[in-house]
Amino acid sequence: MAGMASRMKIAVLFVFPVALLALVIAVFLSTGGLKVQPAAPIESLVFERTVLKPGLIELHVRNTGPQELAIAQLDIREASVPFSARPDRVIPRLGRAVIRIPYPWVQAERYGIRLFSSNSIAFDTAIEAAAETRMAGPATLGGFTLIGIYVGVIPVFLGMFWYPALRRLGKGALVWLMALTIGLLLFLGIDAVSEALETAATIGGPFQGVGLTGLGIVTTFLVLAAIARRQAGAEGGETRRQERIALMIAVGIGLHNLGEGLAIGASYSIGAAALGTFLVIGFILQNITEGLGIVAPILRHKPSLRLLAALGLIGGAPAIAGTWAGGLLYSPALAVLFLSIGAGAVFEVAYEIGRLIRTDAPRRPFTLASGVVAGMAVLYLTGLLIK
């Protein structure tokens, strides 16, 4: 009984400040809050998605301002056009609406669109190259699957085909390859963070894009680190340890490719990126190094073909899911989350590889430094083809 009373007392002590805080907020609201009115209405509208159908433009928007927002007028190319809004032209705070515009748009033309609120505040967006948005269906999913295979699965497996040649290298070369893998992962992580922050600037203040990016990175890093620590305590010799590192690398690269696929699918669905032969070749050149990074930790052993196939699919196949989500379900907040998760994953895996080769660092400082720099440089140079 004494223990129960003690726990109740602790609970009351925790709840008491919260109850007082609720009372203060209630008093504040009941007295009308602050009576200061802003000099101008504070309104914010985010364009989350644009869907083009024959003779119709749909704008998916979200009100990210502190109060409800009413859409009063819509202009295309500086000419007022009729429109309708679902569920309503008045959008509550953090609410969404789909604006339907009957308009005879022309393939590959650019269209500037401006919305006016009831307070005459303008919000602008643009369709850079008009193209019919692909709807969900067998043909659409097949097309996005093919894109994911070309930019994710194929490059990863091609990189893994270097495995027989790499096995013939000496100890110093193997250490350099591990350092090269660290450089690759660091570059991928930095690139993902940059893209996440760029997208975060478009999702509106209430969603706190920078904070969401940090949350995704830190959470993913810590979760994977906890998994790695648990695996480190598992039974098995050096071979099992190397295989676990390779698996972690594949998972990190797979999460990165998930975010990459999301961006590709979103761009392709609205015609903003011409994913032709040149672009696909560029992604193959950049992502082929990911396969090299996956097999680097297991070069001293002879893994089964089943394990190699599994590692390749884990690293490359998420690009397919990313293209599906990007092409059919894209939202800026989702993009920020995917990209930040990918960044956290590759940073954690780079850390694990660093721990793996830490005993060689004092003896081969220039080998390690040159490997890291070479890995980052390779992705920078191949990135020139697709950025």
C-alpha positions as CSV (number, residue, x, y, z in Angstrom):
1,M,0.0,0.0,0.0
2,A,2.8,2.3,0.8
3,G,4.3,1.8,-2.7
4,M,0.9,2.6,-4.3
5,A,0.6,5.8,-2.3
6,S,4.1,6.9,-3.3
7,R,3.3,6.3,-7.0
8,M,0.0,8.2,-6.7
9,K,1.9,11.1,-5.0
10,I,4.5,11.2,-7.8
11,A,1.7,11.2,-10.4
12,V,-0.1,14.1,-8.7
13,L,3.1,16.1,-8.6
14,F,3.6,15.5,-12.4
15,V,-0.1,16.4,-13.2
16,F,-0.3,19.5,-11.0
17,P,1.8,21.8,-13.2
18,V,0.0,20.6,-16.3
19,A,-3.4,21.3,-14.7
20,L,-2.2,24.8,-13.8
21,L,-1.0,25.4,-17.4
22,A,-4.4,24.3,-18.7
23,L,-6.1,26.8,-16.3
24,V,-3.8,29.6,-17.5
25,I,-4.6,28.9,-21.1
26,A,-8.4,28.7,-20.4
27,V,-8.2,32.1,-18.6
28,F,-6.3,33.6,-21.5
29,L,-8.8,32.4,-24.1
30,S,-11.9,33.3,-22.0
31,T,-10.6,36.9,-21.7
32,G,-10.3,37.2,-25.5
33,G,-6.5,36.6,-25.8
34,L,-4.4,39.3,-27.2
35,K,-6.4,42.2,-28.6
36,V,-3.6,43.2,-31.1
37,Q,-4.7,42.9,-34.7
38,P,-2.0,42.5,-37.4
39,A,-1.6,45.3,-39.9
40,A,-2.4,42.9,-42.7
41,P,-4.1,39.5,-42.8
42,I,-1.7,36.7,-42.3
43,E,-2.4,34.0,-44.9
44,S,-0.4,31.1,-46.3
45,L,-1.3,28.6,-49.0
46,V,0.8,25.6,-50.1
47,F,0.4,23.9,-53.5
48,E,0.9,20.2,-52.7
49,R,0.1,18.6,-56.1
50,T,-1.0,19.5,-59.6
51,V,-3.0,17.0,-61.6
52,L,-3.7,17.5,-65.3
53,K,-6.5,15.7,-67.2
54,P,-7.8,16.4,-70.6
55,G,-9.4,19.8,-70.4
56,L,-9.0,20.0,-66.7
57,I,-6.4,21.2,-64.2
58,E,-6.6,20.2,-60.5
59,L,-4.7,22.0,-57.8
60,H,-4.3,20.3,-54.4
61,V,-3.7,23.0,-51.9
62,R,-3.4,23.3,-48.1
63,N,-4.0,26.3,-45.8
64,T,-0.9,26.6,-43.6
65,G,-1.9,30.0,-42.2
66,P,-3.1,30.8,-38.7
67,Q,-6.8,31.3,-39.7
68,E,-9.2,30.1,-42.3
69,L,-8.7,31.2,-45.9
70,A,-11.3,31.9,-48.6
71,I,-10.3,31.6,-52.3
72,A,-12.0,34.3,-54.3
73,Q,-10.4,34.4,-57.7
74,L,-8.1,32.4,-60.0
75,D,-6.1,33.6,-63.0
76,I,-4.2,31.6,-65.6
77,R,-1.8,33.6,-67.7
78,E,-3.2,36.8,-66.1
79,A,-6.8,36.0,-67.3
80,S,-9.5,35.2,-64.8
81,V,-11.0,31.7,-65.3
82,P,-13.9,29.9,-63.6
83,F,-13.2,27.2,-61.0
84,S,-14.7,25.1,-58.3
85,A,-13.3,23.9,-55.0
86,R,-13.9,20.7,-53.0
87,P,-15.0,20.5,-50.2
88,D,-15.3,24.3,-50.1
89,R,-13.7,27.5,-51.2
90,V,-13.2,28.4,-47.5
91,I,-10.3,26.3,-46.2
92,P,-9.8,25.9,-42.5
93,R,-6.4,26.1,-40.9
94,L,-4.3,23.1,-42.0
95,G,-7.2,22.0,-44.2
96,R,-6.9,20.8,-47.8
97,A,-9.0,21.6,-50.9
98,V,-8.9,20.4,-54.5
99,I,-9.4,23.3,-57.0
100,R,-10.9,22.1,-60.3
101,I,-10.3,24.4,-63.3
102,P,-11.9,23.6,-66.7
103,Y,-9.2,24.7,-69.0
104,P,-8.0,23.7,-72.5
105,W,-4.3,23.3,-71.7
106,V,-1.9,22.4,-74.4
107,Q,0.8,19.7,-74.2
108,A,4.3,21.0,-73.1
109,E,3.1,24.6,-72.7
110,R,3.9,26.6,-69.6
111,Y,1.1,28.0,-67.5
112,G,1.4,30.6,-64.7
113,I,-1.4,30.3,-62.1
114,R,-2.4,32.8,-59.5
115,L,-4.9,32.5,-56.7
116,F,-6.4,35.4,-54.8
117,S,-7.9,35.1,-51.3
118,S,-10.9,37.1,-50.2
119,N,-8.3,39.5,-48.7
120,S,-6.8,40.0,-52.2
121,I,-3.6,38.2,-51.2
122,A,-2.0,36.4,-54.2
123,F,-0.5,32.9,-54.3
124,D,1.4,31.8,-57.3
125,T,2.3,28.4,-58.9
126,A,3.3,27.3,-62.3
127,I,3.1,24.3,-64.6
128,E,6.4,24.3,-66.3
129,A,5.6,21.7,-69.0
130,A,2.0,20.6,-69.2
131,A,1.5,16.8,-69.5
132,E,-1.4,14.6,-68.6
133,T,-0.9,13.1,-65.1
134,R,-0.8,9.4,-65.0
135,M,-3.5,7.8,-63.0
136,A,-3.3,4.5,-61.0
137,G,-3.6,1.5,-63.3
138,P,-1.6,-1.4,-64.7
139,A,0.1,0.6,-67.4
140,T,1.1,3.4,-65.0
141,L,2.4,1.1,-62.3
142,G,4.2,-0.9,-65.0
143,G,5.9,2.3,-66.3
144,F,6.9,3.4,-62.8
145,T,8.2,-0.1,-62.0
146,L,10.4,0.0,-65.1
147,I,11.8,3.3,-64.1
148,G,12.6,2.1,-60.6
149,I,14.3,-1.0,-62.0
150,Y,16.4,1.1,-64.4
151,V,17.5,3.7,-61.8
152,G,17.7,1.4,-58.7
153,V,17.8,-2.4,-59.2
154,I,19.9,-2.6,-62.3
155,P,22.7,-0.2,-61.2
156,V,23.0,-1.9,-57.8
157,F,23.4,-5.3,-59.3
158,L,25.8,-4.1,-61.9
159,G,28.0,-2.6,-59.1
160,M,27.9,-6.0,-57.3
161,F,29.2,-7.7,-60.4
162,W,32.6,-6.2,-59.5
163,Y,32.8,-8.7,-56.6
164,P,34.9,-11.4,-58.3
165,A,37.5,-8.8,-59.4
166,L,37.6,-7.0,-56.1
167,R,38.3,-10.3,-54.2
168,R,41.7,-10.4,-55.8
169,L,42.8,-7.2,-54.3
170,G,45.2,-6.9,-51.3
171,K,44.5,-5.7,-47.7
172,G,45.4,-2.1,-48.4
173,A,43.1,-2.0,-51.4
174,L,40.2,-3.5,-49.4
175,V,40.7,-0.8,-46.7
176,W,40.6,1.8,-49.5
177,L,37.4,0.4,-50.8
178,M,35.8,0.6,-47.4
179,A,36.9,4.2,-47.2
180,L,35.5,4.7,-50.7
181,T,32.2,3.4,-49.4
182,I,32.2,5.8,-46.6
183,G,32.7,8.7,-49.1
184,L,29.8,7.4,-51.2
185,L,27.5,7.3,-48.3
186,L,28.5,10.7,-46.9
187,F,27.8,12.2,-50.3
188,L,24.5,10.5,-50.6
189,G,23.5,11.7,-47.1
190,I,24.6,15.3,-47.7
191,D,22.7,15.3,-51.0
192,A,19.6,13.9,-49.4
193,V,19.7,16.5,-46.6
194,S,20.1,19.3,-49.2
195,E,17.0,18.0,-51.2
196,A,15.0,17.5,-47.9
197,L,15.7,21.1,-46.8
198,E,14.9,22.5,-50.3
199,T,11.6,20.6,-50.2
200,A,11.0,21.6,-46.6
201,A,10.9,25.3,-47.6
202,T,7.7,24.5,-49.6
203,I,5.5,22.7,-47.0
204,G,4.5,25.7,-44.9
205,G,5.4,26.9,-41.4
206,P,3.1,24.7,-39.3
207,F,4.7,21.5,-40.6
208,Q,8.2,22.8,-39.6
209,G,10.1,21.3,-42.5
210,V,13.5,21.8,-40.9
211,G,12.4,20.1,-37.7
212,L,10.8,17.3,-39.7
213,T,14.1,16.8,-41.5
214,G,16.0,16.6,-38.3
215,L,13.5,14.3,-36.7
216,G,13.7,11.9,-39.7
217,I,17.5,11.9,-39.7
218,V,18.0,11.5,-35.9
219,T,15.3,8.9,-35.5
220,T,16.6,6.7,-38.3
221,F,20.2,7.1,-37.2
222,L,19.4,6.0,-33.6
223,V,17.1,3.2,-34.6
224,L,19.6,1.7,-37.0
225,A,22.4,2.2,-34.4
226,A,20.3,0.3,-31.8
227,I,19.8,-2.5,-34.3
228,A,23.5,-2.6,-35.1
229,R,24.4,-2.8,-31.4
230,R,22.0,-5.7,-30.9
231,Q,23.4,-7.5,-33.9
232,A,26.9,-6.9,-32.6
233,G,26.0,-8.9,-29.5
234,A,24.5,-11.8,-31.6
235,E,26.3,-15.0,-32.0
236,G,28.5,-15.6,-35.0
237,G,32.1,-15.1,-36.0
238,E,33.8,-12.5,-38.2
239,T,32.0,-13.7,-41.3
240,R,28.5,-13.1,-39.8
241,R,29.7,-9.7,-38.6
242,Q,30.8,-8.7,-42.1
243,E,27.5,-9.9,-43.5
244,R,25.6,-7.9,-41.0
245,I,27.5,-4.8,-42.1
246,A,26.8,-5.5,-45.7
247,L,23.1,-5.8,-44.8
248,M,23.1,-2.5,-43.0
249,I,24.7,-0.8,-46.0
250,A,22.1,-2.3,-48.3
251,V,19.3,-1.1,-46.0
252,G,20.8,2.4,-45.8
253,I,21.2,2.6,-49.6
254,G,17.7,1.2,-50.0
255,L,16.2,3.9,-47.9
256,H,18.1,6.5,-49.8
257,N,16.8,5.0,-53.1
258,L,13.3,5.2,-51.7
259,G,13.6,9.0,-51.4
260,E,15.3,9.2,-54.8
261,G,12.5,7.2,-56.4
262,L,9.9,9.5,-54.8
263,A,11.5,12.6,-56.4
264,I,11.8,10.9,-59.8
265,G,8.2,9.6,-59.8
266,A,6.9,13.0,-58.8
267,S,8.8,14.8,-61.5
268,Y,7.9,12.3,-64.2
269,S,4.2,12.3,-63.4
270,I,3.9,16.1,-64.1
271,G,6.3,16.2,-67.0
272,A,8.8,18.3,-65.0
273,A,11.7,16.1,-65.8
274,A,12.3,14.4,-69.2
275,L,13.4,11.0,-68.0
276,G,14.7,10.0,-71.4
277,T,17.7,7.8,-72.3
278,F,20.2,10.3,-71.1
279,L,18.7,10.8,-67.7
280,V,18.4,7.0,-67.1
281,I,22.0,6.5,-68.1
282,G,23.0,9.2,-65.7
283,F,21.3,7.5,-62.8
284,I,22.8,4.2,-63.7
285,L,26.3,5.7,-63.6
286,Q,25.7,7.3,-60.3
287,N,24.0,4.3,-58.6
288,I,26.3,1.6,-59.9
289,T,28.8,2.6,-57.1
290,E,26.1,1.7,-54.5
291,G,26.5,-2.0,-55.4
292,L,30.2,-1.7,-54.9
293,G,29.6,-0.3,-51.4
294,I,27.3,-3.2,-50.5
295,V,29.8,-5.9,-51.4
296,A,32.9,-4.2,-50.0
297,P,32.5,-5.6,-46.4
298,I,32.2,-9.2,-47.6
299,L,35.1,-9.4,-50.1
300,R,37.2,-11.6,-47.7
301,H,34.5,-14.2,-47.6
302,K,32.4,-16.2,-50.0
303,P,28.7,-15.3,-49.6
304,S,26.0,-17.3,-51.2
305,L,24.3,-16.2,-54.4
306,R,21.1,-16.0,-52.4
307,L,22.6,-13.5,-49.9
308,L,24.0,-11.4,-52.8
309,A,20.6,-11.4,-54.5
310,A,18.9,-10.4,-51.3
311,L,21.4,-7.6,-50.7
312,G,20.9,-6.3,-54.2
313,L,17.1,-6.2,-53.9
314,I,17.2,-4.6,-50.5
315,G,19.5,-1.8,-51.9
316,G,17.8,-1.3,-55.3
317,A,14.1,-2.4,-55.1
318,P,12.9,0.5,-52.8
319,A,13.4,2.8,-55.8
320,I,10.4,1.1,-57.3
321,A,8.2,1.8,-54.3
322,G,9.5,5.4,-54.3
323,T,8.5,6.0,-57.9
324,W,5.0,4.6,-57.2
325,A,4.6,6.9,-54.2
326,G,6.1,9.9,-56.0
327,G,4.0,9.4,-59.2
328,L,0.7,8.6,-57.5
329,L,0.7,9.9,-53.9
330,Y,3.2,12.7,-53.8
331,S,3.2,15.3,-51.1
332,P,6.0,17.7,-50.1
333,A,5.8,16.5,-46.4
334,L,6.1,12.9,-47.5
335,A,9.1,13.8,-49.7
336,V,10.9,15.6,-46.8
337,L,10.3,12.5,-44.5
338,F,11.5,10.0,-47.1
339,L,14.6,12.0,-47.9
340,S,15.5,12.6,-44.2
341,I,15.1,8.9,-43.4
342,G,17.4,8.1,-46.3
343,A,20.0,10.6,-45.0
344,G,19.9,9.3,-41.5
345,A,20.3,5.7,-42.8
346,V,23.4,6.3,-44.9
347,F,25.0,8.5,-42.2
348,E,24.6,5.7,-39.7
349,V,25.9,3.1,-42.0
350,A,29.0,5.3,-42.8
351,Y,29.5,5.4,-39.1
352,E,29.3,1.6,-38.8
353,I,31.9,1.2,-41.5
354,G,34.2,3.7,-39.8
355,R,34.0,1.6,-36.7
356,L,34.8,-1.5,-38.7
357,I,38.1,-0.2,-40.1
358,R,39.1,2.0,-37.1
359,T,42.0,-0.3,-36.3
360,D,43.5,0.4,-39.7
361,A,43.1,4.2,-39.5
362,P,46.4,5.0,-37.6
363,R,48.4,2.8,-40.0
364,R,46.9,4.0,-43.3
365,P,45.7,7.6,-42.9
366,F,46.3,8.6,-46.5
367,T,44.6,5.5,-47.8
368,L,41.5,6.3,-45.8
369,A,41.5,10.0,-46.6
370,S,42.0,9.3,-50.4
371,G,39.2,6.7,-50.3
372,V,36.7,9.0,-48.7
373,V,37.5,11.8,-51.1
374,A,37.4,9.5,-54.1
375,G,34.0,8.2,-53.1
376,M,32.5,11.7,-52.8
377,A,34.2,12.8,-56.0
378,V,32.8,9.9,-58.0
379,L,29.3,10.7,-57.1
380,Y,29.8,14.4,-57.7
381,L,31.1,13.8,-61.2
382,T,28.4,11.4,-62.1
383,G,25.9,13.8,-60.6
384,L,26.8,16.3,-63.2
385,L,24.9,14.1,-65.7
386,I,21.6,14.2,-63.9
387,K,21.4,17.4,-61.8
